[in-house]
Amino acid sequence: MSNPVTPQMVKQLRDRTDQPMGLCQKALVQAAGDMDKAIDWLRSQNKNMGAVREGNETAEGRIGVYLDPATKTAAIVEMRCESAPSAKSDQFIALANDLAKHVAENKPTSVAEALTQPFGKGTIADRINDVVGVIREKMILQRFQRLEGGLYGSYVHHDGTVGVILECSGTGGGEVIRDVATHIAALNPPYANVAAVPADVVAKEKDAVKAEMDVDPKSQGKPANILEKIAEGKLKTRLAESVLTEQQMANGEKYPKMTVGAALQKAGVEAVKFVRFKVGGLS
């Protein structure tokens, strides 16, 4: 026996799903007034919409991050959609953040696995399709990375296109880790610390320093120990261009004449690694 569809039921379904009122009414009619079946019907329609838009380009998107200090876990995801206004919508922002939390807590090893994992009364794929049904655009989980065991700070640019998670070791941290994450978002250094620089890159920089000093008249006649110190200083300057901890803090007003490494050390932590996602990019 079917239940009569009332305006109150339509509003309730609308509040639960964010779907258009007309579509909510149609779902309730199709489901004979059963709210759960109506939600299932809406999800089936959203899947169909995703299939129709499968060929559409997803050049826009947003980075979502999640940190849990209690469990020392963190995750960052890149969600893609078709248009910039959709990427800035509340529904899409919530979706990206929900998926980042899910990745941190459920440890998927691939996008394909994540999409099939349970979420609420459905799956992650259903969670994405629910938003597809509201915004009417193709959406995909492009990539993610999960971290665990460290102290974490994060930053997402105001437009959502760049996000960073920084992992540190130590017992302090706090605000400075977030400030360094902001620095990484802006300057995008290739390496977290000197130890992370490949040996061949260090060797190449040393050769460049030696070649520079060999033709510098100021180097002529100086004792070997002095030349060694000069070479070390020049190498450090070169590495500062690509090594996070050797760079001057981007926020010079808050951290005057202080390197990233010094700022972190002052807070009782050291940089271990970082993950930087940019929508549409490789890092």
Secondary structure, DSSP 8 states (H G I E B T S, - for coil): ------HHHHHHHHHHH---HHHHHHHHHHTTT-HHHHHHHHHHHHHHHHHHTTTS---EEEEEEEEETTTTEEEEEEEEES-HHHHTSHHHHHHHHHHHHHHHHH--SSHHHHHHSEETTEEHHHHHHHHHHHH-S--EEEEEEEEESSEEEEEE-TTSSEEEEEEEEES--THHHHHHHHHHHHH--SBSSGGGS-HHHHHHHHHHHHHHHHT-GGGTT--HHHHHHHHHHHHHHHHTTTBGGGSB-S-TTTSTT-BHHHHHHHTTEEEEEEEEEETTS--
